[in-house]
Amino acid sequence: MSKINKTESFSRYEFKFLLNHKKAKQIESEIKNFMVLDDNAEKKKNKKYFVRSLYFDTPDYSNFYEKVDGIKIRKKFRIRSYSNSSKKNPIIFLEMKGRKNQKTYKLRTQILYKHLDYLLDKNKLMLLLNFYSKKNKVINDFIYESFKKKIEPKILVDYHRRPYINKFGLLFRLTFDTDLKSSKGSSIFDTKNKYNFKDCVAGKTILELKFERSIQPWFHRIIQNYNLMRLSVSKFAIGMEQNGYGSETSN
């Protein structure tokens, strides 16, 4: 039986901005002169798609504190889906996202839905090696950190994304993320109605800029015209804080 070894890798610069909805709409109107909607959003009725991520952390919240403290070399794991229901055999990815100095990187591998429980139960975790190659770095590193650092699912983050891509040339991607919510959770799909979602950054849009080499000159003008301030905005950290993780009051 052949084992799954396919992974996708991304390496890029990421800048983030926190905007009120009015300013976000104004900027979105301007960028349409230079960018087009991502195909995944174009086919949606409201031109945006749903994103759900289940983030892992250690018992002492080391991933959270590394982010808050701005550690230059760090990584974390998450399970990502574009559905909030398990009813239609949703697509699922295991992702390892990290940072090396100024650049962020992401490696991901698709996980079959029937194997989801293996990721969430350490007693079943090694069964993944029956189906996924030991050369699959995402799977291999996830298993290692599950036992070595005892990472486990902590926080669930939902939002809606409207992504734009460059019409021509190198990677230049802008995403407008809204309706950010978070909940404590140990699984990516809630079958027992245990989730308690809380609004995060209410009334705000998170604008994310992803690029390989340089910022387009026209976007430099937008940064100047709208006085955009680059911020360290992490949906993972916001969700953790919103739900009391990483503090003396957390359970």
JOZIRA-V824112 format. One record per helix or strand of 2 or more residues. SS is the DSSP state (@ for helix, = for strand). FROM is the first residue (numbers start at 0). TO is the last residue. If there is no record, write none. Layout:
SS;FROM;TO  SS;FROM;TO
This chain:
=;7;19  @;20;30  =;34;36  @;38;41  =;48;56  @;61;67  =;72;80  =;91;99  =;102;110  @;112;119  @;124;129  @;136;147  =;151;165  =;171;183  =;197;198  =;203;210  @;216;224  @;234;241
